[in-house]
Amino acid sequence: MRDVLFIPFNNEESVVIASDNSGAIGLKAADAVKVPYDMVSYYSFRVAVMECMAAGAEPFAVTLQNFCGEEAWQALIVGVRKGLAELERDGISITGSTESNFSLNQSAIGITVLGKTRENMCEPMYSEQTRLAVIGVPLVGNELVEREEEAAPLSLFKQICALPDVIAMPVGSKGILFELNGLFSNKVFAAHEIDTNLDLLKSSGPSTCFIVAYPVEKKDEVMAIAGRYFYELRG
């Protein structure tokens, strides 16, 4: 259901491992998208931490693999710390490594987030009382640079994850419909069955949006929290 590893840690807890990578995005001459390195690491961190939290885990450590050069390290750390601050998790440790023996023509990083959970995750069931929405807009590449204000904030994802009986799932490069069809064990959706203002097949890049599934009685609460980022999926 989710792109994470669950590793039993003791009789009560499991360690959850989530990761993301980024390539050809940064400040090198051959990069396809030119953005500062703090933005590169911030959005890569978003993907990993949202996957971790969607699995019910509390993040406790971050690792960073840097192939952009030693001069990029500090900016990359700044981007990760920005994401942690939005989640009010400033005290989390960050470690990692830089490839300093050889220089790559394009920028590349890898980020892993480790979390702990006491939950035993199981695939949710879809019912007539289930309602669906997307929070934020799917954006990728230069589109995100130009329309960053439409990306769902990390702090908003944290709020939604904290709601009882509500499920959140970040959307990645394969789009909303793909993630939606990995959410429920008893339901498969076709694009023509869903009425929405969003492109269901478009890449959401670094998880600029996420799916939320909730019981019908929670709709007003979810809408109030999500505000202008709320896009209903009507079946």
Contacts in CASP RR format, 6 or more apart in sequence:
PFRMAT RR
TARGET T0000
AUTHOR 0000-0000-0000
METHOD contacts of the structure
MODEL  1
MRDVLFIPFNNEESVVIASDNSGAIGLKAADAVKVPYDMVSYYSFRVAVM
ECMAAGAEPFAVTLQNFCGEEAWQALIVGVRKGLAELERDGISITGSTES
NFSLNQSAIGITVLGKTRENMCEPMYSEQTRLAVIGVPLVGNELVEREEE
AAPLSLFKQICALPDVIAMPVGSKGILFELNGLFSNKVFAAHEIDTNLDL
LKSSGPSTCFIVAYPVEKKDEVMAIAGRYFYELRG
1 121 0 8 1.000
1 123 0 8 1.000
1 182 0 8 1.000
1 183 0 8 1.000
2 51 0 8 1.000
2 54 0 8 1.000
2 55 0 8 1.000
2 121 0 8 1.000
2 169 0 8 1.000
3 18 0 8 1.000
3 51 0 8 1.000
4 16 0 8 1.000
4 17 0 8 1.000
4 18 0 8 1.000
4 51 0 8 1.000
4 52 0 8 1.000
4 55 0 8 1.000
4 57 0 8 1.000
5 16 0 8 1.000
5 17 0 8 1.000
5 18 0 8 1.000
6 14 0 8 1.000
6 15 0 8 1.000
6 16 0 8 1.000
6 55 0 8 1.000
6 117 0 8 1.000
6 121 0 8 1.000
7 14 0 8 1.000
7 15 0 8 1.000
7 16 0 8 1.000
7 17 0 8 1.000
8 14 0 8 1.000
9 15 0 8 1.000
9 116 0 8 1.000
12 118 0 8 1.000
13 116 0 8 1.000
13 117 0 8 1.000
13 118 0 8 1.000
14 57 0 8 1.000
14 116 0 8 1.000
14 117 0 8 1.000
14 118 0 8 1.000
15 114 0 8 1.000
15 115 0 8 1.000
15 116 0 8 1.000
16 52 0 8 1.000
16 55 0 8 1.000
16 56 0 8 1.000
16 57 0 8 1.000
16 114 0 8 1.000
16 115 0 8 1.000
16 116 0 8 1.000
16 117 0 8 1.000
17 52 0 8 1.000
17 112 0 8 1.000
17 113 0 8 1.000
17 114 0 8 1.000
17 115 0 8 1.000
18 48 0 8 1.000
18 49 0 8 1.000
18 51 0 8 1.000
18 52 0 8 1.000
18 55 0 8 1.000
18 112 0 8 1.000
18 113 0 8 1.000
19 48 0 8 1.000
19 110 0 8 1.000
19 111 0 8 1.000
19 112 0 8 1.000
19 113 0 8 1.000
20 44 0 8 1.000
20 45 0 8 1.000
20 47 0 8 1.000
20 48 0 8 1.000
20 51 0 8 1.000
20 110 0 8 1.000
20 111 0 8 1.000
20 206 0 8 1.000
21 44 0 8 1.000
21 108 0 8 1.000
21 109 0 8 1.000
21 110 0 8 1.000
21 111 0 8 1.000
22 40 0 8 1.000
22 41 0 8 1.000
22 43 0 8 1.000
22 44 0 8 1.000
22 107 0 8 1.000
22 108 0 8 1.000
22 109 0 8 1.000
22 110 0 8 1.000
22 206 0 8 1.000
23 106 0 8 1.000
23 107 0 8 1.000
23 108 0 8 1.000
23 109 0 8 1.000
24 30 0 8 1.000
24 31 0 8 1.000
24 32 0 8 1.000
24 33 0 8 1.000
24 106 0 8 1.000
24 107 0 8 1.000
24 108 0 8 1.000
25 31 0 8 1.000
25 32 0 8 1.000
25 33 0 8 1.000
25 35 0 8 1.000
25 40 0 8 1.000
25 107 0 8 1.000
25 141 0 8 1.000
26 33 0 8 1.000
26 34 0 8 1.000
26 35 0 8 1.000
26 36 0 8 1.000
26 37 0 8 1.000
26 40 0 8 1.000
26 68 0 8 1.000
26 107 0 8 1.000
27 34 0 8 1.000
27 35 0 8 1.000
27 36 0 8 1.000
27 37 0 8 1.000
27 68 0 8 1.000
27 72 0 8 1.000
27 107 0 8 1.000
28 68 0 8 1.000
28 104 0 8 1.000
28 105 0 8 1.000
28 106 0 8 1.000
28 107 0 8 1.000
29 105 0 8 1.000
30 105 0 8 1.000
30 106 0 8 1.000
31 106 0 8 1.000
31 107 0 8 1.000
32 106 0 8 1.000
33 141 0 8 1.000
33 142 0 8 1.000
33 145 0 8 1.000
35 145 0 8 1.000
36 75 0 8 1.000
37 68 0 8 1.000
37 72 0 8 1.000
37 75 0 8 1.000
37 76 0 8 1.000
37 79 0 8 1.000
37 107 0 8 1.000
38 75 0 8 1.000
38 76 0 8 1.000
38 78 0 8 1.000
38 79 0 8 1.000
38 82 0 8 1.000
39 79 0 8 1.000
40 68 0 8 1.000
40 76 0 8 1.000
40 107 0 8 1.000
40 109 0 8 1.000
41 64 0 8 1.000
41 75 0 8 1.000
41 76 0 8 1.000
41 77 0 8 1.000
41 78 0 8 1.000
41 79 0 8 1.000
41 80 0 8 1.000
41 109 0 8 1.000
41 111 0 8 1.000
42 79 0 8 1.000
42 80 0 8 1.000
42 82 0 8 1.000
42 83 0 8 1.000
43 144 0 8 1.000
43 206 0 8 1.000
44 109 0 8 1.000
44 110 0 8 1.000
44 111 0 8 1.000
44 206 0 8 1.000
45 62 0 8 1.000
45 79 0 8 1.000
45 80 0 8 1.000
45 83 0 8 1.000
45 84 0 8 1.000
45 111 0 8 1.000
45 113 0 8 1.000
46 83 0 8 1.000
46 154 0 8 1.000
46 206 0 8 1.000
46 207 0 8 1.000
47 111 0 8 1.000
47 170 0 8 1.000
47 172 0 8 1.000
47 206 0 8 1.000
47 207 0 8 1.000
48 62 0 8 1.000
48 111 0 8 1.000
48 112 0 8 1.000
48 113 0 8 1.000
49 59 0 8 1.000
49 62 0 8 1.000
49 83 0 8 1.000
49 87 0 8 1.000
49 113 0 8 1.000
49 154 0 8 1.000
50 154 0 8 1.000
50 157 0 8 1.000
50 168 0 8 1.000
50 170 0 8 1.000
50 207 0 8 1.000
50 210 0 8 1.000
51 113 0 8 1.000
51 170 0 8 1.000
52 59 0 8 1.000
52 113 0 8 1.000
52 114 0 8 1.000
52 115 0 8 1.000
53 59 0 8 1.000
53 157 0 8 1.000
53 158 0 8 1.000
53 161 0 8 1.000
53 168 0 8 1.000
54 161 0 8 1.000
54 167 0 8 1.000
54 168 0 8 1.000
54 169 0 8 1.000
54 170 0 8 1.000
54 210 0 8 1.000
55 117 0 8 1.000
55 121 0 8 1.000
56 117 0 8 1.000
56 119 0 8 1.000
56 121 0 8 1.000
56 161 0 8 1.000
57 115 0 8 1.000
57 116 0 8 1.000
57 117 0 8 1.000
58 115 0 8 1.000
58 116 0 8 1.000
58 117 0 8 1.000
59 87 0 8 1.000
59 89 0 8 1.000
59 92 0 8 1.000
59 113 0 8 1.000
59 114 0 8 1.000
59 115 0 8 1.000
60 92 0 8 1.000
60 93 0 8 1.000
60 114 0 8 1.000
60 115 0 8 1.000
60 116 0 8 1.000
61 92 0 8 1.000
61 93 0 8 1.000
61 94 0 8 1.000
61 95 0 8 1.000
61 113 0 8 1.000
61 114 0 8 1.000
61 115 0 8 1.000
62 80 0 8 1.000
62 84 0 8 1.000
62 92 0 8 1.000
62 93 0 8 1.000
62 94 0 8 1.000
62 95 0 8 1.000
62 111 0 8 1.000
62 112 0 8 1.000
62 113 0 8 1.000
62 114 0 8 1.000
63 94 0 8 1.000
63 95 0 8 1.000
63 96 0 8 1.000
63 111 0 8 1.000
63 112 0 8 1.000
63 114 0 8 1.000
64 76 0 8 1.000
64 77 0 8 1.000
64 80 0 8 1.000
64 94 0 8 1.000
64 95 0 8 1.000
64 96 0 8 1.000
64 97 0 8 1.000
64 109 0 8 1.000
64 110 0 8 1.000
64 111 0 8 1.000
65 96 0 8 1.000
65 97 0 8 1.000
65 109 0 8 1.000
65 110 0 8 1.000
65 111 0 8 1.000
66 72 0 8 1.000
66 73 0 8 1.000
66 76 0 8 1.000
66 96 0 8 1.000
66 97 0 8 1.000
66 98 0 8 1.000
66 99 0 8 1.000
66 109 0 8 1.000
66 110 0 8 1.000
67 98 0 8 1.000
67 99 0 8 1.000
67 104 0 8 1.000
67 107 0 8 1.000
67 108 0 8 1.000
67 109 0 8 1.000
68 76 0 8 1.000
68 104 0 8 1.000
68 107 0 8 1.000
68 108 0 8 1.000
68 109 0 8 1.000
69 98 0 8 1.000
69 99 0 8 1.000
69 100 0 8 1.000
69 103 0 8 1.000
70 98 0 8 1.000
70 100 0 8 1.000
72 107 0 8 1.000
73 98 0 8 1.000
76 109 0 8 1.000
77 94 0 8 1.000
80 94 0 8 1.000
80 111 0 8 1.000
81 90 0 8 1.000
81 94 0 8 1.000
83 154 0 8 1.000
84 90 0 8 1.000
84 91 0 8 1.000
84 92 0 8 1.000
86 153 0 8 1.000
86 154 0 8 1.000
86 155 0 8 1.000
86 158 0 8 1.000
87 154 0 8 1.000
87 155 0 8 1.000
87 158 0 8 1.000
88 158 0 8 1.000
123 183 0 8 1.000
123 184 0 8 1.000
123 185 0 8 1.000
124 167 0 8 1.000
124 183 0 8 1.000
124 184 0 8 1.000
124 185 0 8 1.000
124 213 0 8 1.000
125 184 0 8 1.000
125 185 0 8 1.000
125 186 0 8 1.000
126 184 0 8 1.000
126 186 0 8 1.000
126 187 0 8 1.000
126 213 0 8 1.000
129 215 0 8 1.000
129 216 0 8 1.000
130 213 0 8 1.000
130 214 0 8 1.000
130 215 0 8 1.000
130 216 0 8 1.000
131 213 0 8 1.000
131 214 0 8 1.000
131 215 0 8 1.000
131 216 0 8 1.000
131 218 0 8 1.000
131 219 0 8 1.000
131 232 0 8 1.000
132 180 0 8 1.000
132 211 0 8 1.000
132 212 0 8 1.000
132 213 0 8 1.000
132 232 0 8 1.000
132 233 0 8 1.000
132 235 0 8 1.000
133 211 0 8 1.000
133 212 0 8 1.000
133 214 0 8 1.000
133 222 0 8 1.000
133 223 0 8 1.000
133 226 0 8 1.000
133 230 0 8 1.000
133 231 0 8 1.000
133 232 0 8 1.000
133 233 0 8 1.000
134 171 0 8 1.000
134 176 0 8 1.000
134 196 0 8 1.000
134 198 0 8 1.000
134 209 0 8 1.000
134 210 0 8 1.000
134 211 0 8 1.000
134 212 0 8 1.000
134 231 0 8 1.000
134 233 0 8 1.000
135 152 0 8 1.000
135 156 0 8 1.000
135 157 0 8 1.000
135 160 0 8 1.000
135 168 0 8 1.000
135 209 0 8 1.000
135 210 0 8 1.000
135 211 0 8 1.000
135 212 0 8 1.000
135 226 0 8 1.000
135 229 0 8 1.000
135 230 0 8 1.000
135 231 0 8 1.000
136 150 0 8 1.000
136 151 0 8 1.000
136 152 0 8 1.000
136 208 0 8 1.000
136 209 0 8 1.000
136 210 0 8 1.000
136 229 0 8 1.000
136 231 0 8 1.000
137 147 0 8 1.000
137 150 0 8 1.000
137 151 0 8 1.000
137 198 0 8 1.000
137 208 0 8 1.000
137 209 0 8 1.000
137 229 0 8 1.000
137 231 0 8 1.000
138 171 0 8 1.000
138 175 0 8 1.000
138 176 0 8 1.000
138 198 0 8 1.000
138 199 0 8 1.000
138 202 0 8 1.000
138 203 0 8 1.000
138 204 0 8 1.000
138 205 0 8 1.000
138 208 0 8 1.000
138 209 0 8 1.000
139 147 0 8 1.000
139 148 0 8 1.000
139 150 0 8 1.000
139 151 0 8 1.000
139 204 0 8 1.000
139 205 0 8 1.000
139 208 0 8 1.000
139 209 0 8 1.000
140 173 0 8 1.000
140 202 0 8 1.000
140 203 0 8 1.000
140 204 0 8 1.000
140 205 0 8 1.000
140 206 0 8 1.000
140 208 0 8 1.000
141 205 0 8 1.000
144 151 0 8 1.000
144 205 0 8 1.000
144 206 0 8 1.000
144 208 0 8 1.000
150 208 0 8 1.000
150 229 0 8 1.000
151 208 0 8 1.000
151 209 0 8 1.000
152 208 0 8 1.000
152 209 0 8 1.000
152 210 0 8 1.000
152 229 0 8 1.000
153 229 0 8 1.000
156 225 0 8 1.000
156 226 0 8 1.000
156 229 0 8 1.000
157 168 0 8 1.000
157 170 0 8 1.000
157 210 0 8 1.000
159 225 0 8 1.000
160 166 0 8 1.000
160 168 0 8 1.000
160 210 0 8 1.000
160 212 0 8 1.000
160 222 0 8 1.000
160 225 0 8 1.000
160 226 0 8 1.000
161 168 0 8 1.000
163 214 0 8 1.000
163 218 0 8 1.000
163 221 0 8 1.000
163 222 0 8 1.000
163 225 0 8 1.000
165 214 0 8 1.000
165 215 0 8 1.000
165 218 0 8 1.000
166 212 0 8 1.000
166 213 0 8 1.000
166 214 0 8 1.000
166 218 0 8 1.000
166 222 0 8 1.000
167 183 0 8 1.000
167 212 0 8 1.000
167 213 0 8 1.000
167 214 0 8 1.000
168 210 0 8 1.000
168 211 0 8 1.000
168 212 0 8 1.000
169 179 0 8 1.000
169 180 0 8 1.000
169 183 0 8 1.000
169 210 0 8 1.000
169 211 0 8 1.000
169 212 0 8 1.000
169 213 0 8 1.000
170 179 0 8 1.000
170 204 0 8 1.000
170 207 0 8 1.000
170 209 0 8 1.000
170 210 0 8 1.000
170 211 0 8 1.000
171 179 0 8 1.000
171 204 0 8 1.000
171 207 0 8 1.000
171 208 0 8 1.000
171 209 0 8 1.000
171 210 0 8 1.000
171 211 0 8 1.000
172 179 0 8 1.000
172 203 0 8 1.000
172 204 0 8 1.000
172 205 0 8 1.000
172 206 0 8 1.000
172 207 0 8 1.000
173 203 0 8 1.000
173 204 0 8 1.000
173 205 0 8 1.000
174 203 0 8 1.000
175 200 0 8 1.000
175 201 0 8 1.000
175 202 0 8 1.000
175 203 0 8 1.000
175 204 0 8 1.000
176 198 0 8 1.000
176 199 0 8 1.000
176 200 0 8 1.000
176 201 0 8 1.000
176 202 0 8 1.000
176 204 0 8 1.000
176 209 0 8 1.000
176 211 0 8 1.000
176 233 0 8 1.000
177 189 0 8 1.000
177 191 0 8 1.000
177 194 0 8 1.000
177 200 0 8 1.000
177 201 0 8 1.000
179 211 0 8 1.000
180 189 0 8 1.000
180 200 0 8 1.000
180 211 0 8 1.000
180 233 0 8 1.000
181 188 0 8 1.000
181 189 0 8 1.000
183 211 0 8 1.000
183 213 0 8 1.000
184 213 0 8 1.000
191 200 0 8 1.000
191 201 0 8 1.000
193 235 0 8 1.000
194 200 0 8 1.000
194 233 0 8 1.000
194 234 0 8 1.000
194 235 0 8 1.000
195 233 0 8 1.000
195 234 0 8 1.000
195 235 0 8 1.000
196 231 0 8 1.000
196 232 0 8 1.000
196 233 0 8 1.000
196 234 0 8 1.000
197 231 0 8 1.000
198 209 0 8 1.000
198 231 0 8 1.000
211 233 0 8 1.000
212 222 0 8 1.000
212 226 0 8 1.000
214 222 0 8 1.000
222 230 0 8 1.000
223 230 0 8 1.000
END
